[in-house]
Amino acid sequence: MKNIIVTGGAGFIGSNLVKALNEKGYENIIIVDHLADNRKRNNLAGRKYVRYYDKKEFLTLIERGEDFKTDVVFHLGACSDTTETNEDYMISNNTVYSQKLFEYCIRGKARLIYASSAATYGDGAQGYSDDVFELKPLNLYGYSKHLFDKWVLSTISRPPQCVGLKFFNVYGPNEYHKDKMASVIFHGYTQVKKEGKIKLFKSYRKDFKDGQQKRDFIYVKDVIKICLFFLENGGINGIFNVGTGKARSFLDLANSVFKSLNKQPQIKFIDMPESLKDKYQYFTEAPMNKLRQIGYKEKFYELEIGIEDYVKNYLAKLEIK
């Protein structure tokens, strides 16, 4: 096989993918990421790859026609900040960058497996089917991803394989650099270590009690298995949900963190920032029948099992400051 490019390769999902690729024997990996964020470098400790490019340098090179002799591109790099308000930046960084990478894959006959997002579904009024694309995202991040999905679907020329993955709420090791965008599991764990309690947002809808807001939480190890499935099945194309198919409450999540730490739950409900109130997803759940129908058979981690593994085998080994 020629080179595998992983954009966002030093980030959360990307670094876990690089680890899994190494374990499969792949070392011909080109990593693209944001070199200015030194915290990400720890995610690549011990990993084997042939080159690391800054995302701006890499974009310049492919615009000039550079051929990286690529078989597969995993495009996982993006600004995932759901509170970002700079539209020019989000469209340039998430949508236009993706379009240029798509065109690179066409020229080089490289397969493209890219990260979309459940944020494209907005408040869920149109449902969560990965066959529906008339959607109304609630934030610029979701909008930037939705624009690229729609653009891909409208194109005539395509790479030999093109797969979009609509990630739902992913948690797990190597998300430590993500600050406010890290999972509630990570933030909950650090809050317990520092304060002995977990803070959750109050509900502002009568049909959801405090703590009963629900999301489809998926362990990053399951996400990586799905990525590898598409790597090994190059004839499959389309846009697919990546969740577990089972929505779980934030209260379930918090209780699981405490259980993994052998502590009694102490939960405090706090006010939601005004800027989030009209952009908050109260429920997400990924229909997974489309992925199952193309032959994906792996079972997903139950939330309690995933959190226990994450807490005991990863978070407990961190030095929380």
C-alpha positions as CSV (number, residue, x, y, z in Angstrom):
1,M,0.0,0.0,0.0
2,K,1.1,3.6,-0.7
3,N,0.9,6.3,2.0
4,I,-2.0,6.8,4.3
5,I,-2.7,10.5,5.2
6,V,-4.3,11.2,8.5
7,T,-5.4,14.9,8.9
8,G,-5.9,15.8,12.5
9,G,-3.5,12.9,13.2
10,A,-2.2,14.3,16.4
11,G,-5.7,15.0,17.7
12,F,-8.2,13.0,19.6
13,I,-9.6,10.5,17.1
14,G,-6.7,10.9,14.7
15,S,-4.0,9.8,17.2
16,N,-6.1,6.8,18.2
17,L,-6.4,5.9,14.6
18,V,-2.6,6.2,14.0
19,K,-2.1,3.9,17.0
20,A,-4.5,1.3,15.5
21,L,-2.9,1.6,12.1
22,N,0.5,0.9,13.7
23,E,-0.9,-2.1,15.4
24,K,-2.2,-3.4,12.0
25,G,1.4,-3.0,10.6
26,Y,0.9,0.3,8.8
27,E,3.8,2.7,9.3
28,N,3.6,4.6,5.9
29,I,1.5,7.3,7.5
30,I,1.7,11.0,6.8
31,I,0.3,13.1,9.7
32,V,-1.3,16.5,9.1
33,D,-2.2,18.7,12.1
34,H,-1.7,22.1,13.7
35,L,1.9,22.3,14.9
36,A,1.3,25.3,17.1
37,D,-0.6,23.1,19.6
38,N,2.3,21.4,21.4
39,R,-0.1,19.6,23.7
40,K,-1.1,17.3,20.9
41,R,2.4,16.0,20.5
42,N,2.1,13.7,23.5
43,N,-0.7,11.9,21.7
44,L,1.9,10.6,19.1
45,A,4.5,9.4,21.6
46,G,5.8,6.0,20.4
47,R,3.8,6.2,17.1
48,K,5.4,5.4,13.8
49,Y,4.9,7.6,10.8
50,V,6.9,8.9,7.9
51,R,6.2,12.7,8.1
52,Y,4.3,15.4,10.0
53,Y,3.1,18.4,8.1
54,D,1.5,21.6,9.5
55,K,-2.0,21.9,8.1
56,K,-1.3,25.2,6.3
57,E,1.9,23.8,4.8
58,F,0.1,20.7,3.6
59,L,-2.7,22.7,2.0
60,T,-0.2,24.8,0.1
61,L,1.6,21.7,-1.2
62,I,-1.6,20.0,-2.5
63,E,-2.7,23.3,-4.1
64,R,0.6,23.3,-5.9
65,G,-0.1,19.8,-7.2
66,E,2.2,17.9,-4.8
67,D,1.7,14.1,-5.1
68,F,2.1,12.3,-1.8
69,K,1.6,8.9,-3.4
70,T,-1.5,8.2,-1.4
71,D,-3.9,5.3,-1.3
72,V,-6.2,6.5,1.5
73,V,-6.8,9.8,3.2
74,F,-8.5,9.9,6.6
75,H,-9.6,13.5,6.9
76,L,-10.3,14.0,10.6
77,G,-8.9,17.5,11.1
78,A,-11.3,20.3,11.8
79,C,-12.2,23.0,14.3
80,S,-14.8,21.3,16.4
81,D,-15.6,24.2,18.7
82,T,-19.4,24.4,18.7
83,T,-19.3,27.9,20.2
84,E,-17.0,29.4,17.5
85,T,-18.7,32.4,15.9
86,N,-16.2,33.3,13.2
87,E,-18.0,32.1,10.1
88,D,-15.2,32.9,7.6
89,Y,-12.8,30.9,9.7
90,M,-15.1,27.9,10.1
91,I,-16.0,27.7,6.5
92,S,-12.4,28.1,5.4
93,N,-11.0,25.7,7.9
94,N,-13.7,23.0,7.8
95,T,-15.5,23.2,4.5
96,V,-13.1,24.7,1.9
97,Y,-10.1,22.8,3.3
98,S,-12.2,19.6,2.9
99,Q,-13.2,20.4,-0.6
100,K,-9.5,20.9,-1.6
101,L,-8.6,17.6,0.0
102,F,-11.4,16.0,-1.9
103,E,-10.1,17.3,-5.2
104,Y,-6.6,16.1,-4.3
105,C,-8.0,12.6,-3.8
106,I,-9.6,12.8,-7.2
107,R,-6.4,13.8,-8.9
108,G,-4.4,11.2,-7.1
109,K,-7.0,8.4,-7.2
110,A,-6.9,8.2,-3.4
111,R,-9.7,7.0,-1.3
112,L,-11.3,9.5,1.1
113,I,-12.8,8.7,4.5
114,Y,-13.8,11.9,6.3
115,A,-15.3,13.2,9.5
116,S,-18.7,14.7,9.4
117,S,-20.7,15.2,12.6
118,A,-24.0,14.7,14.4
119,A,-24.0,18.4,14.9
120,T,-25.4,18.6,11.3
121,Y,-28.7,17.3,12.7
122,G,-29.3,20.4,14.8
123,D,-32.2,20.0,17.3
124,G,-33.2,16.7,15.7
125,A,-36.5,18.0,14.3
126,Q,-35.6,16.4,11.0
127,G,-34.6,13.2,12.7
128,Y,-31.1,11.5,12.8
129,S,-31.3,9.4,9.6
130,D,-28.0,9.3,7.7
131,D,-30.1,9.3,4.5
132,V,-31.7,12.7,5.2
133,F,-29.8,15.9,4.3
134,E,-32.3,18.7,4.5
135,L,-31.0,19.7,8.0
136,K,-30.8,22.8,10.1
137,P,-27.6,22.8,12.3
138,L,-27.6,24.9,15.5
139,N,-24.1,26.1,15.3
140,L,-21.3,27.1,12.8
141,Y,-19.4,23.9,13.4
142,G,-22.4,21.7,12.4
143,Y,-23.2,24.1,9.5
144,S,-19.6,23.8,8.1
145,K,-19.8,20.0,8.2
146,H,-23.3,20.0,6.6
147,L,-22.1,22.2,3.8
148,F,-19.4,19.8,2.9
149,D,-21.7,16.8,3.1
150,K,-24.1,18.5,0.7
151,W,-21.3,19.5,-1.6
152,V,-20.0,15.9,-1.7
153,L,-23.4,14.6,-2.6
154,S,-23.8,17.2,-5.4
155,T,-20.4,16.4,-7.1
156,I,-20.2,14.2,-10.2
157,S,-16.5,13.4,-10.1
158,R,-15.5,11.6,-6.9
159,P,-12.5,9.7,-5.4
160,P,-12.5,5.9,-5.9
161,Q,-14.0,5.7,-2.4
162,C,-15.7,8.5,-0.5
163,V,-17.1,7.9,3.0
164,G,-18.4,10.5,5.4
165,L,-18.7,9.5,9.1
166,K,-21.2,11.4,11.2
167,F,-19.6,11.1,14.6
168,F,-21.9,11.5,17.6
169,N,-20.6,12.1,21.1
170,V,-17.1,10.5,21.1
171,Y,-15.2,10.1,24.4
172,G,-11.9,8.4,25.3
173,P,-8.2,8.6,25.6
174,N,-6.2,11.5,24.0
175,E,-9.0,14.1,24.2
176,Y,-7.1,15.8,27.1
177,H,-6.0,18.8,24.9
178,K,-9.6,19.7,23.8
179,D,-10.3,22.0,26.8
180,K,-14.0,22.9,26.9
181,M,-14.7,20.6,23.9
182,A,-13.5,17.5,25.7
183,S,-16.2,15.0,26.7
184,V,-18.4,15.3,29.8
185,I,-16.7,12.1,31.0
186,F,-13.3,13.8,31.0
187,H,-14.6,17.0,32.6
188,G,-16.7,14.9,35.1
189,Y,-13.6,12.9,36.2
190,T,-11.5,16.0,36.7
191,Q,-14.3,17.7,38.7
192,V,-14.6,14.7,41.0
193,K,-10.8,14.6,41.6
194,K,-10.7,18.3,42.4
195,E,-14.1,19.0,44.0
196,G,-15.7,15.7,44.7
197,K,-18.7,16.4,42.6
198,I,-19.8,16.6,38.9
199,K,-21.6,19.6,37.5
200,L,-24.3,19.1,34.9
201,F,-26.5,21.7,33.1
202,K,-30.0,22.3,34.2
203,S,-32.7,21.5,31.8
204,Y,-34.8,24.4,30.3
205,R,-37.4,22.2,28.6
206,K,-40.4,20.8,30.5
207,D,-40.1,17.4,28.7
208,F,-36.6,16.9,30.1
209,K,-35.8,16.8,33.8
210,D,-32.4,18.0,35.0
211,G,-29.8,15.4,34.0
212,Q,-32.1,13.6,31.7
213,Q,-30.9,15.3,28.6
214,K,-29.7,12.4,26.4
215,R,-26.9,11.9,23.9
216,D,-25.5,9.0,21.9
217,F,-22.1,8.5,23.6
218,I,-19.7,6.3,21.7
219,Y,-16.3,5.2,22.9
220,V,-13.4,6.1,20.6
221,K,-12.3,2.5,20.4
222,D,-15.6,1.8,18.6
223,V,-15.0,4.8,16.3
224,I,-11.6,3.4,15.3
225,K,-13.1,0.0,14.5
226,I,-15.5,1.6,12.1
227,C,-12.7,3.6,10.5
228,L,-10.7,0.4,10.0
229,F,-13.8,-1.3,8.6
230,F,-14.0,1.2,5.8
231,L,-10.2,1.0,5.2
232,E,-10.7,-2.8,4.7
233,N,-13.8,-2.4,2.5
234,G,-12.8,0.0,-0.2
235,G,-15.8,-0.6,-2.4
236,I,-18.3,1.0,0.1
237,N,-19.3,4.6,-0.4
238,G,-21.8,6.9,1.4
239,I,-22.4,8.9,4.5
240,F,-22.9,7.0,7.7
241,N,-23.9,7.6,11.3
242,V,-21.2,6.7,13.9
243,G,-22.9,6.2,17.2
244,T,-24.2,3.3,19.3
245,G,-27.9,3.6,18.5
246,K,-28.7,4.0,22.1
247,A,-29.2,7.5,23.7
248,R,-28.1,7.7,27.4
249,S,-28.7,10.5,29.9
250,F,-26.0,12.7,31.4
251,L,-27.1,11.4,34.8
252,D,-26.3,7.9,33.7
253,L,-22.9,9.1,32.5
254,A,-22.2,10.9,35.8
255,N,-23.2,8.0,37.9
256,S,-20.9,5.7,35.8
257,V,-17.9,8.0,36.5
258,F,-18.6,7.8,40.2
259,K,-19.0,4.1,40.1
260,S,-15.7,3.6,38.3
261,L,-14.1,5.7,41.1
262,N,-15.9,3.7,43.8
263,K,-17.5,6.9,45.1
264,Q,-21.0,7.9,46.0
265,P,-22.5,10.3,43.4
266,Q,-22.4,14.0,44.2
267,I,-24.1,15.9,41.3
268,K,-24.7,19.6,41.1
269,F,-27.0,21.1,38.5
270,I,-25.8,24.5,37.2
271,D,-27.2,27.2,34.9
272,M,-26.5,26.8,31.2
273,P,-24.7,29.8,29.6
274,E,-27.2,32.1,27.8
275,S,-25.2,31.6,24.6
276,L,-26.0,27.9,24.6
277,K,-29.6,27.8,25.5
278,D,-31.0,28.1,22.0
279,K,-28.2,25.9,20.5
280,Y,-28.3,23.0,22.9
281,Q,-29.1,19.4,21.7
282,Y,-31.3,17.8,24.3
283,F,-31.5,14.4,22.5
284,T,-29.4,12.7,20.0
285,E,-29.5,9.0,18.9
286,A,-27.9,7.5,15.8
287,P,-29.9,5.0,13.7
288,M,-27.3,2.5,12.9
289,N,-29.1,0.3,10.4
290,K,-27.3,1.8,7.4
291,L,-23.9,0.8,8.8
292,R,-25.2,-2.7,9.8
293,Q,-26.7,-3.3,6.4
294,I,-23.3,-2.9,4.7
295,G,-21.8,-5.6,6.9
296,Y,-20.5,-4.0,10.1
297,K,-21.1,-6.5,12.9
298,E,-19.0,-5.4,15.8
299,K,-20.8,-4.8,19.1
300,F,-20.6,-1.3,20.7
301,Y,-19.3,-0.6,24.2
302,E,-22.1,-0.1,26.7
303,L,-21.7,3.3,28.3
304,E,-20.8,1.9,31.7
305,I,-18.2,-0.5,30.3
306,G,-16.6,2.2,28.1
307,I,-16.4,4.7,31.0
308,E,-14.9,2.1,33.3
309,D,-12.2,1.3,30.8
310,Y,-11.5,5.0,30.2
311,V,-11.4,6.0,33.8
312,K,-9.4,3.0,35.2
313,N,-7.0,2.5,32.3
314,Y,-6.4,6.0,31.1
315,L,-7.7,8.9,33.2
316,A,-6.5,7.4,36.5
317,K,-2.9,7.5,35.1
318,L,-3.1,11.2,34.3
319,E,-1.8,13.9,36.5
320,I,-4.8,16.1,37.0
321,K,-3.8,19.7,37.8
